[in-house]
Amino acid sequence: MYDYCPECAQRTELEIGFWYGTGYVSYVLSVLFSIFTLILYWLIFGITWRDNSIFHWLIVNGIILTLAMPVLMRLSRTVYLNFYVGYDPEAESIIKQQETKKPLTV
């Protein structure tokens, strides 16, 4: 993650240890993704205990979740940051005004 947002210059780590809460958000996103893949797998292939297809889904889901972890991590940080930092549509104009001002030299 960037230390500051490249678009609005908002600091992304608000305090030390701020990102610890993203573990909970990442967990919820992973569970929702797993439920989605379970339903999709069930509709396409069908799941029964007789042929152990539930274990096939677990293996496929584990591989997909492992490969998707970089995306889920960044998505969970973005969602978590949006809990604490609101969007201000006028922020861009304020930043542009600050950039055009020249510092006073003594």
C-alpha positions, -999 to 999 in steps of 0.1 A, spaced: 0 0 0 11 35 -6 19 57 25 -2 84 9 -30 81 -17 -17 91 -51 -50 108 -60 -59 128 -29 -27 127 -7 -47 112 22 -24 93 46 -34 56 45 -20 45 78 -38 67 103 -20 54 134 5 26 143 -13 -7 142 -41 7 122 -42 -23 97 -48 -50 124 -85 -46 119 -82 -56 83 -78 -92 93 -115 -93 103 -126 -76 70 -104 -100 50 -120 -130 69 -155 -118 61 -146 -113 24 -130 -148 23 -161 -164 38 -184 -146 14 -162 -156 -15 -162 -192 -3 -200 -192 0 -202 -178 -35 -179 -205 -49 -197 -232 -30 -230 -222 -45 -214 -219 -80 -197 -253 -76 -230 -269 -64 -250 -255 -94 -224 -265 -120 -211 -299 -107 -234 -308 -78 -222 -317 -43 -228 -350 -26 -212 -370 2 -212 -402 -18 -185 -392 -43 -166 -368 -19 -172 -338 -42 -173 -316 -12 -136 -323 -8 -129 -314 -44 -146 -281 -38 -125 -275 -7 -93 -281 -26 -104 -258 -55 -116 -231 -31 -84 -233 -11 -63 -229 -42 -84 -200 -55 -83 -182 -21 -46 -186 -19 -41 -171 -53 -66 -143 -45 -50 -133 -12 -31 -102 -26 -63 -89 -41 -83 -97 -9 -57 -80 12 -58 -48 -7 -96 -49 -10 -99 -54 28 -76 -25 35 -96 -3 12 -129 -13 28 -114 -8 63 -100 26 55 -134 37 42 -149 30 76 -127 58 90 -120 82 62 -149 98 43 -149 110 8 -148 147 2 -156 158 -33 -140 192 -27 -107 178 -15 -92 179 -50 -98 216 -54 -83 223 -20 -52 203 -28 -47 221 -61 -50 254 -43 -23 244 -18 0 232 -46 -3 266 -64 6 286 -33 43 292 -30 60 289 4 73 322 19 110 325 19 129 346 45 
